[in-house]
Amino acid sequence: MDVRSDAEAVVRVAVGTLWETPEAVRPDDAPALGALADVGAWVAGLDADRQGGDCVLSQLLLGERVLVTAIRSDGWAHVVAVEQPSERLDPRGYPGWLPAVHLAPVEPGVDGAAQVVVDAMVTALRATPDGPVVLPGVVLGTRLAPAGPPVDGWRPVHTPGRSEPLWLPAAHLAPAPTRPPTAAEVLAVASRLIGVGYLWGGLSAYGIDCSGLVHLTWRRLGVPLPRDASDQAAASQPVELGAERPGDLYAFARPGQRVHHIGIVTADVRPGDERRMLHACYQHQRVLEERLPADRTATLVGAHRI
């Protein structure tokens, strides 16, 4: 059954990329557009300028639900990513374009029934336990529906668009969280992403941006957050500066403009007003934990608590 317009669908590739328009795609974006969407190869082939280009809006993980709003004759689908809230752009979710081949129809009773989450930075789904790889590049935070109990250290899972279960190491999975995370859990997940390269619109261990880091951290811990920094600040509870604590968020904006950068507080404020955060930094082209430099402090507009 094909994906239809005005219907829900699910992502069938490990990491799908959401584009501003199909016409914004560049020749060296081809690896991200294929049937398997090789995001690792795509990011590796981008220079720093293209990693920071704004033609990419966000990314979608395997099994993520979308609402298909249009399908073009050239194979592109316009979707709303309903699991990535974006009140500013569309109250239904985050809108954008991706190849229709990256989507599969919703299967009643399977999709939406995720009970486990990928806890490895990157893993692969195989045809059989320790068998040939069918779907490489599955990343941290991907939610999956089990297809049975573990067998010799391997776990079968349902995957969109495939009739037979695929397998991955049981150690690469964790139970889907059922309670709000602690600050220590938030920082533990975010810290694992230190060193990941910066990618505008990125939402995976292959590349990530500032709001993607916040969204993915809480997604791994079972908490849905908006996709963009300004929406994340608006959806969280303001905290008076000086009262922030580890696990809160720092928001940054220029005078008269909306929040453009966000990071995770990693330490209590120290004497001399020293502040520290973990964030995906465009200037350093990677995720890092650091003391707020002067240029960041100059645009710090608030702290927020999830």
C-alpha positions in Angstrom: 0.0 0.0 0.0 1.4 3.4 -1.0 1.6 6.5 1.2 -1.4 8.8 0.6 -1.9 12.5 0.9 -4.0 13.7 3.9 -3.1 10.5 5.8 -0.6 9.6 8.5 2.6 7.8 7.6 5.7 6.7 9.5 9.4 7.1 8.6 10.9 3.9 7.2 14.6 5.0 7.0 17.0 5.3 9.9 17.2 9.1 9.7 15.1 11.1 7.2 15.9 14.7 6.5 13.3 17.4 6.3 14.0 20.1 3.7 12.7 23.6 3.2 11.8 22.8 -0.4 12.9 20.1 -2.9 14.5 22.8 -5.0 16.9 23.6 -2.1 18.6 20.2 -2.4 22.2 20.4 -3.5 24.1 17.8 -5.6 26.2 16.6 -2.6 23.0 15.9 -0.6 22.3 12.8 -2.8 23.4 10.3 -0.1 20.6 11.6 2.2 18.0 11.1 -0.5 18.5 7.4 -1.4 16.3 4.5 -0.4 18.3 3.9 2.7 19.2 7.6 3.3 22.9 7.2 4.2 23.1 10.2 6.6 26.6 9.3 7.8 28.0 9.4 4.3 26.1 12.6 3.5 27.4 14.5 6.6 30.9 13.3 6.0 30.8 14.8 2.5 29.7 18.3 3.7 32.1 21.1 4.4 31.5 23.5 7.3 29.5 26.0 5.2 27.1 23.4 4.0 26.7 21.8 7.5 25.5 25.2 8.6 23.2 25.8 5.6 19.6 26.5 6.4 18.0 24.5 3.6 17.7 21.6 6.1 14.8 22.1 8.6 15.0 19.1 10.8 15.4 15.3 10.8 13.0 12.4 11.4 13.9 9.1 13.1 12.8 5.6 12.1 9.2 5.0 13.1 8.4 8.7 13.6 4.8 9.7 12.7 4.0 12.4 10.1 0.9 13.8 8.5 1.3 13.7 4.7 -0.2 16.9 3.3 0.9 16.6 -0.4 2.7 14.3 -2.7 4.4 15.7 -5.9 4.7 13.7 -9.1 8.5 13.8 -8.8 8.4 11.7 -5.6 8.6 14.4 -2.9 6.1 14.5 0.0 5.2 17.5 2.1 4.6 16.4 5.7 4.0 17.7 9.1 6.2 16.0 11.8 3.6 15.6 14.5 6.1 14.5 17.1 8.1 17.7 16.7 5.8 20.5 18.0 6.3 23.9 16.3 3.5 26.2 17.3 5.1 29.1 15.4 5.2 27.3 12.1 2.2 24.9 12.3 0.1 23.9 15.3 0.1 20.3 14.1 3.9 19.9 14.1 7.0 20.7 12.1 6.4 21.1 8.3 8.8 20.3 5.5 9.6 18.1 2.5 11.2 14.7 2.2 11.3 11.9 -0.4 8.1 9.9 -0.3 10.2 6.7 -0.5 11.3 7.5 3.1 7.8 6.9 4.3 5.6 3.9 4.9 1.8 3.6 5.7 0.8 3.3 9.3 0.2 -0.3 10.4 -2.6 -0.5 12.9 -1.5 -2.2 16.1 2.2 -1.8 15.4 3.1 1.8 14.7 2.6 4.0 17.8 3.1 0.9 20.1 6.8 1.6 20.8 8.0 0.1 24.1 11.7 0.3 23.7 14.1 3.0 22.7 17.6 2.8 21.1 20.2 3.6 23.7 23.3 3.1 21.5 24.7 6.1 19.6 24.3 4.2 16.3 23.2 0.6 15.7 22.0 -1.5 12.8 19.0 -3.7 12.2 19.6 -7.1 10.8 17.6 -9.8 9.0 18.4 -12.4 11.7 20.4 -12.4 14.9 24.0 -11.5 13.9 22.9 -11.8 10.3 23.2 -9.4 7.3 22.5 -5.7 7.9 19.2 -4.6 6.4 18.9 -1.1 7.9 22.1 0.6 9.1 22.5 3.9 10.9 19.7 3.6 13.5 20.4 6.3 16.1 20.0 7.1 19.8 16.4 8.0 20.7 14.7 5.9 18.1 11.6 4.3 19.5 10.7 0.8 18.4 8.0 -1.8 19.0 9.2 -5.2 20.1 8.3 -8.2 18.0 9.1 -10.8 20.7 11.4 -11.5 23.6 15.2 -11.5 23.3 17.0 -14.5 21.8 20.6 -15.1 22.7 21.2 -11.4 23.3 19.3 -10.2 20.2 15.9 -8.5 20.1 13.3 -8.6 17.3 11.5 -5.4 16.5 8.8 -4.3 14.1 10.0 -1.8 11.4 7.8 0.3 9.1 7.3 -1.0 5.6 8.7 -4.5 6.4 6.6 -7.5 7.0 9.3 -9.5 8.9 10.9 -8.3 12.2 14.4 -7.1 12.2 17.0 -7.7 14.9 19.5 -5.7 16.9 21.5 -6.4 20.0 19.3 -6.3 23.1 22.0 -4.3 24.9 21.4 -1.4 22.4 17.9 -1.0 23.7 16.4 0.4 26.9 12.8 0.3 28.1 10.7 3.3 27.0 10.8 5.7 30.0 7.5 6.0 32.0 8.4 8.8 34.4 9.9 12.3 34.2 13.7 12.3 34.0 16.0 13.5 36.7 18.6 16.2 36.0 21.3 13.6 36.3 19.6 11.5 33.6 19.3 14.5 31.3 23.0 15.4 31.6 24.0 11.8 31.2 22.3 11.5 27.8 23.4 15.0 26.6 27.0 14.3 27.7 27.1 11.3 25.4 26.6 13.7 22.5 29.7 15.8 23.3 31.9 15.8 20.2 29.1 15.2 17.7 29.6 17.6 14.8 27.3 20.6 14.2 24.6 20.2 11.5 22.0 22.8 11.0 18.6 21.0 11.4 20.5 17.9 12.6 18.8 15.5 15.1 21.1 12.5 15.3 24.5 11.3 16.4 25.7 12.0 12.8 25.2 15.8 13.3 23.0 18.0 15.5 22.1 21.6 16.1 21.4 23.4 19.4 17.7 22.8 19.6 18.1 19.3 18.1 20.4 18.5 21.0 17.7 19.5 23.5 14.9 17.8 21.6 16.8 14.6 21.2 18.0 14.5 24.8 14.5 14.7 26.2 13.1 12.5 23.4 15.4 9.7 24.5 14.0 10.2 28.0 10.4 10.0 26.9 9.6 13.7 27.0 8.2 15.4 23.8 9.6 18.9 23.3 9.2 21.4 20.5 11.9 21.3 17.8 13.1 24.9 17.6 14.9 26.9 20.3 12.3 29.7 20.6 9.5 27.2 20.9 11.4 25.2 23.5 11.9 28.4 25.6 8.2 29.2 25.2 7.1 25.7 26.2 9.2 25.6 29.4 8.9 27.3 32.8 11.0 30.5 33.2 13.5 30.5 36.0 15.0 33.6 37.5 18.7 33.9 36.5 20.7 32.9 39.5 18.2 30.3 40.5 18.9 27.9 37.6 20.3 24.5 38.3 21.8 21.6 36.3 19.4 20.2 33.8 17.7 23.5 33.1 18.0 25.4 29.8 19.8 28.7 29.0 18.1 30.7 26.2 19.8 33.4 24.1 18.4 36.2 21.9 19.5 39.4 20.4 17.5 42.6 21.3 14.0 42.6 19.9 14.4 39.1 18.4 13.2 35.6 19.3 15.4 33.0 21.0 18.0 31.8 18.5 20.2 29.6 20.7 19.7 27.2 23.6 21.8 25.0 25.8 21.6 22.8 28.9 22.8 24.1 32.2 25.5 21.8 33.6 26.5 23.5 36.9 25.1 25.7 39.6 26.1 29.4 39.2 29.4 30.0 40.9 30.9 33.1 42.6 31.6 35.8 40.0 28.5 34.8 38.0 30.2 32.0 36.2 27.8 29.8 34.2 28.4 26.6 32.3 26.3 24.8 29.7 26.4 21.9 27.2 25.3 22.9 23.7 25.8 22.3 20.0 27.9 25.3 19.0 28.1 26.6 15.4 31.3 28.5 16.1 33.1 25.4 17.4 31.3 23.1 14.9 30.5 20.5 17.6 28.7 19.7 20.8 30.7 20.8 23.9 30.4 21.7 27.5 32.0 25.0 28.4 31.9 28.1 30.6 29.7 30.8 28.9 32.0 33.1 27.0 31.4 36.8 26.9 29.5 36.8 23.6 27.1 34.2 24.9 26.6 36.0 28.2 25.8 39.2 26.3 22.8 37.5 24.7 21.6 35.4 27.6 18.0 36.3 28.1 16.8 33.7 30.6 16.8 30.2 32.1 14.0 27.7 31.7 13.0 24.4 33.4 11.3 21.5 31.7 
